[in-house]
Amino acid sequence: MVLGTTSGAGKSWLTTALCRWYARQGFKVAPFKAQNMSNNARVVAGPGGQPGEIGSAQYFQSLAAGAEPEVRMNPLLLKPEADTRSQVVLLGQVDTALTEMPWRGRSEKVWPAIARTLDALRADHDVVVIEGAGSPAEINLHASDIVNLRVARHAQAECLLVTDIDRGGAFAHLYGTWALLPEDERPYIQGFVLNKFRGDASLLAPGPEMLEQLTGVPTVAVVPMNWQHGLPEEDGVFDDRSAGVSGAVHTRIAVVAYPRISNLDEFQPLKNVPGVRLNWARSPADLDGADWVILPGSKATAADLAWLRAQGLDQAVARHAERGGRVLGVCGGLQMLGEALIDTQGIDGNAPGLGLLPLVTTFEVEKTVRHTQARFAEVAEPWAALSQVALQGYEIHHGQTAQHPAMAAAGDVARELIPGLAWQSANGRVLGLYLHGLFEDAAVLRALFGADAPTLEQVFERLADQVEQCFDPAWLRRSCERARAGR
């Protein structure tokens, strides 16, 4: 099990790396995270083949493990809709009763399902690599814990505790986390990992040795800083420091980062395309010099649209299109580009749209969750490179979008590129689609940029290589011996 001293310490990437490393040793591997709080979700197989949702991190971890992604790998997913409210997804499906239940009362209701799925994964695999959440030393939440040490106890898991040394205070974070655990839980911590290290490793001494004297826990790995590891960020938008560009910049892309942004992981491939510069926009000035503006998905479309207007970004996006710049809306971003959001069911909220596409969106109670394969029809410039390109992706949305009846009657009709899924404005500059994963499709990247991004397989292999380079060989050897003994 991989625990962290904080969110963002490196749990997700390390879990992914270990999934691939164990798979390379010949083990049948699966990832597991009891509860994930994220608006980055993927469509995977659920019970009886019914599509369901899990956190994107567990989706990528399953691919790294060589396993088929499924809802057991993340039985509980919380999708924040506001600062004090989250949609609860249990075993891939939205659970309205749990969504309405107070936070502290929810734990005992969901623990039996979490324990069953973990037991089933352990029975079906040689190795299960478990990811914790936040910090295990949140003493205000310990009594209702269902994601950290309670999971470790249930699985009798050996735990690594990873910390971000680049933030400073790494030894205090490790010691403080260990010290705040109840005495009977401290033995589960079997190794410390110093992540994101920059500088001369010899200067760490005698810190790791002193820490081991205090806790009895060895430091088993020192992992160097690696901004370009190739995985999407789990806990927020990409750090600008990680946005290095290979080669001369030919395309500048601004992604609007509203508060309830969702599925931001689908833009990771853009960071890896030579000559593409990706940045996050929170003000009109952030759109200056952009060739493209992307309105991404949103878990609260009406609220994020109100935020966008409050920042003046609505006018900035319109000016960008008027000047000939490209605008792309994905899912919630597509809905914002239309004329209106209509919500009679209390799902998201009513709002006027940005009016860049003559479309109207109506929210429905039932959520569309599915994988989709499609092909673009003939696409006008400046997006003509997408003409007849086949693509595959996934849909997660409550809204259903169609031509605005009155505008259509007056002759103002958006060009429908994929029936019910993608539209283009009359002037060609504005493109909207429901399909997530556009830039994860190699054919799309080649059509748009004439280049490929590193494949996920290449990313996973590099992560596993880093495990071999940075971890104590004796720890790796013992870990394999334990896994083989458990077969």
N, C-alpha and C positions, 0 to 999 in steps of 0.2 A: 504494500500500500504506500502511496505517495501522499504525504501530508505537507502543508506549507505553513510558514510562520505568518504569512499574510496572503491576501489575494494578490495575484500577479507575481508571486515568488518564482513560478516556473513549474507548477504541478502538472499542468496539461501537457506541455511539451515533453517533460521527463516521462510521464506516463506513456505518451505516444512513442518515445524513443525506446523505452523498455519493452513495449509491446512488439516492436519490430526486432529488437535484439533477442528476446526469448524465442520469437518465431524463427529467427535465423539459426537458433540452436536445435531446431527440430521439434519444438513443443507446439501443441495445439493451444492457442492463446486467445483470450477474450479480455476486453476492458470492462470496467464497471464503475459507475458513479451513482450512489444511491439517490442523491438529489442535486440537481443542477439548477442554478438561477441564471437564465440567459434568454435573450431574444434571438439568439443564433441557433436555429433549429434545422433539422433535416428530416426528410420523409424516409421511413424505413419500414421493414416488415413487422407487423404485429401479430397477435394471436389469430389463427385461422387465415393468415395472409392479408388481413385488413391493414391498410397503411396507417402508420402512426408517426408520432414525432419524438425525437430525442435531441439532446443537445449536440451541437455540431462537433464539439470536442470529442465526444464519444464516437461519433460517426467516423471522424478521421482516425481515431485510435483503433477502431475495428478494422479499417482498411490497412493500417500499419500492421496489425496482427494477422492479416490474411483471413479474417473472419467476415461472415456476412453480417452487416449491421442489422440490429434488431432492438426492439423496445426493452428487452431485459437488461441491456447494457446501461440504460439510464431510466429506471422505472418511474422516477418522479422528476418532472421538469416544471419549473416555475418561470412564467413569462411575464415580467413586470409590465403593467399597463399604466401605473402611476407610482408615486413614491411610496404609497401605503397599500397598494393593491397589485396582486399578481394572478394571472390565469393559471390554474393548476392542471397539469397534464399527467395523468396516472396511466402507466403502461401504454403510452402513446395516444390516449384519448382525453379530451377535455372533460374534467369532472366538475360540474357546476356546484355540487354540494360541498366539495372540498374547497373550491374557490371562495365560497361564502363563509367558510369556517375560520375562526380566529387562528392565528399562527400557532400559538402554543397548544391548542387543542387538536391540531392536525397530526402531530407526530405519532401518537399511538394508533391512530386510524390507519396510517400508511405503513407503519413498520412491518406488519405481517407480510404485506406484498413485497416490500423491499427484501426481507429475509428470504422469502420463497424464491425470488428471482436470483438472488445471489447464490443460494444453495444449488439451484438448477444449473447456473453457469459453472459453478465449481465441479458439479458432477459430470458436465459435458466437456470439460477442458482440463489440460494439464496445469496450466498457469492462468490465473486471473489477476490482472494488474488493476488495482483499485485506486481511484483518485479521490482524495478528500475535497473539502470545500472550505474556503476562507482559512481560518486557523482553528486547530482543535482546542485552543486555550481560551476560547470565548466563554468565560466562566458564567456569564449571564444566560447562556444558551445550553450549557452542558447538560442540564437535567432533561432537556428535550432533544438531545443530539440524536440524529438518525443518519449522519453522513460521515462522521469522523471516527472517534474511538469506539463508539457502539458497533460500528461496522467491523472495525479491527478485532474487537473481542469476539464477535459472532463468527468471523472467519479465521480467528487465530492467525492474523496476518502479521508478517514482519513489516514494520513501518520505516520508511525513510522520511526524514524531515528536511525539506529544502528551504533555503532562504536566499533572498536577493541581496548579495553583498554590495552591489553597486549603490544601494540606497544608504549604506552606512549602518552601523550598529548590528551587524550580522551575528556576532557572538552573543550579544545581549538578547537578540531575537530568539536565537536557538536555546540559550539557557533559560530565558524567561518562559518560553513556551513549554519546555520540559518541566520546569519547576512548578508551573501552575496546574499541571495535570495531577489528578489524584495519584497517590503513591502506587496503587495497584495497576495503574495504566501506564506508568512511565516505562516499564520493561518492554512494552510494545515498540518503543522507539529504539531501533537497532542501528541506525546510521544517520549521520548528518551530511547534507550536501550543500556546498557553497556554490551558488549559481551566479552567473553574470560577473565573473571576476575579470578585472583589468589590471595589468601591471606585473610585477615580479612576484611569482608565487612563493619565493623563499622568504618574503617579508611577512607571510602569514604566521610563521613560527615565532613564538611558541604557542600561538593562540589555540590551534586544534588540540595540542597536547594538554594544555591547561583545561580546556573545555571537557576533554575526556576524563581528566582527573576529577572534575566537579560532578560529572554526570554518569561516567562509565560508558558513554556512547562515543564511538570513534567517528571521525570525519572520513567518509568513504569515497568522496569525490569532490574535486574542485573543477567547476565547469567554466570555461572562459566566456566572455561576452560574445554573443553571436546575434547581431541584429537581423541578419539575413538568413535565419534558419529555414524560412520558406513556409512555415505554418501560419494560419490566421491567428490573430490575437484573440484570446478567449474572453478577456474581461473589459474590453473597450476598443475604441478606435486605435488604429496603428499609431505608434509613436513616430513623430516626424523624424527622429534620429535614425529610424530604421528604413527610411525611404530613399536609400541610395539608388542611383540610376546607372545602369550599364550602358555606356556609349552616349553619343550626343542626344539631347532631348528633342524629340520630334512631336510628341503629343503630351499636353498638360491636361490632367483630368482632376476636376474638383468634385468631391463627393460631399453633399450637404449632410452635416452631422447633427441632426436634430436629436432631442433628448431621448426619444423612444425608438431610435434607429434599430432595425432588426436585420438579421442575415448579412451583416457586414462582412462575414468571412468569405462571401462569394467574390469579393473584389481583390482577394489576396493575389490571384494570378496576374493582375494588372501591375502589381509591384515588381513582378519577376520578368516582365516583358522588356527587352532592351529598348531604350529610348523613350519609355513611358514614365512620366513623373506623376505620382498620385498624391494629392493632399486633401485635407479635410477642411470644409468651409463652414464657419459659424457666423460670418459677417459678410456683407457685400464686398468688402475689400478682398476677401479670400477668393473671390471669383475673378479678380483682375488677372489677365493674361491666360485664362483657361481656354483651351480649345473645346473641351467638353465640360458640361455640368451634369452630374448624375444625382437624381433624387432617389435614394434607396428605399428599401422596405421600411415599414413602421409598424409597431405594435399598437399605436394609438394615432391613427392617421389624422383625425380632426384636431387633436391636441397639438400634434407636431406641425400641422399646417398653420395653426394659430401662432405657434412659436416662430415659424418661418416668416410670417407676416410681421410679427413684432420686431424681428431683426432687420426688416427691410429687404429680406432675401427674395420675396416674391417679385418685387420690382427689378431686382438685380438679375434674376433668372430671365424675366421677360426681356430686359435690355440685352442680355447675352444672346438670346435667340434672334432679336431684331437685328443685331449686328452680324448675324450669319453663323453664330456659334451653334454647336450641337447640344441638344438637351435629351437626356435619356431618363425615363422614369421606370422603376422596377416595382411591381406590386403596389404597395402603399404610395410610392412615388408616382406611378401611373395614375392612381386614383386622384392624387393632388393635382395632376396636370389637366384634369377634366373641368367641366363647368360646375358640377355640384356633387356633394356627398349627401345621400338621403338615408336616414337611419330611423326607421319606425319601430325597431325592435330593441333599442337601447344597447346596441352592440358597441358603437364607436362614437357616434355623434354626427349631427348635421353641420354642414359648412359649405360656403361657396368655394369652388375650386379656383385654380390659377387661370383657367380659361385658355390654355395653350393647345388643348385638344377638345373638339366638340363632342365630348362624352359625358355620361352621367353614371355614377356608381351608387348602387343600392346595397345596403348591408343586410345579410341574412343570418339567421341563427345558426344554421348548419355551416360548419367550416369545410372548405374544400382542401383536402390533404391528399396529394397524389403525385406520382412520377408522370412525366409527360414527355413524349417525343413529338416533334413538329418540324415543319419546314417553312421558311419564309417564302412568301410570294415575291413578285417583282417589287423591289424596294427602290424608291427614288433617291437621288442624291440629297444630302451628302452621305447617306447610309447605304448607297447602292451596292457596296461590296457584300452586303448580307443577302442579296438576291439569290433565292433558291438554295440557300445554305440550310442543311438539316442540322437540328440541334436537339439536345435532350437536357432536361432539368427537372425542377419540382415546383409544385404549387402549394402554398399555405395561405389561404385568405378567406375572409368572411364576405368580402365585397364581390358583387357581380356587375360588370361594366358593359355598357352598350352605347350606341350612338344616341345623342340628344335628339329626341323626337322632333321638337320644333325647329331646331337648327338643321336637321336633316331634311325636313320638309321645305326649308328655305334654300336648300342646296349646299349647305355647309356640312360636309361629310368627311370624316377621317378615313384615310386609306386603310382598309383592314388587311393586315399582312399575314396573320394567323387567325382563323376564325375564333372569336371570343377571347383571344389571348394577346394580340399585338396590333397596334395601330400607329399610323404615321400622319403627321399634320399635312395640310395641303401644300405648304411651302417646303416640306420635306425635312425641316431641321429638327422637329420634335418627334421622338420615338418613345412609345410606352408599351410595356409588356408585363404580363403576370408571371412569366416564367423566371424563377430564380436559377442561377447557375450558368448564365449566358457566357461568362468569361472563363468558366471551367471547362468549356468545350473547345478542344484543340482546333476544330474546323473554324469556329468563330474567331479565335485569336489569329489564325492564319489569314482569314478573309479581311479582318480589320487592320492588322498590323504587319502581315507578311512575315510573322515570326512566331516562335513557340516559347512558352514558359517552361521551366523545369517541371517534369512530371511529378506527381505525388510519390511514385515509386522512388525516384531519385532523391526526393526530400526525405523519405523514410529511411533510405539506406544511409544517407549522411548523418541522420540523427543516431542511428544504431552505431555507426562508426565512432561518433562522439562518446557514446557510452563506453565503448571499448578503450578509447584513448584516455578518458578522464576518470574512470572508476578504478578503485583498488582491485587488481586482478584476483586477489585472494577472495574478496567479497563476491565477485562475479562467479568464481569457481564454486564457492560454497552455495551460492544461490541456485546454480544449476544442479548441484548434488541434491539439494532439498527438493527441487522440482521433480527430479527423477525418482527420488525416494517416495514421493507422494503419488506416483502414477499407479 
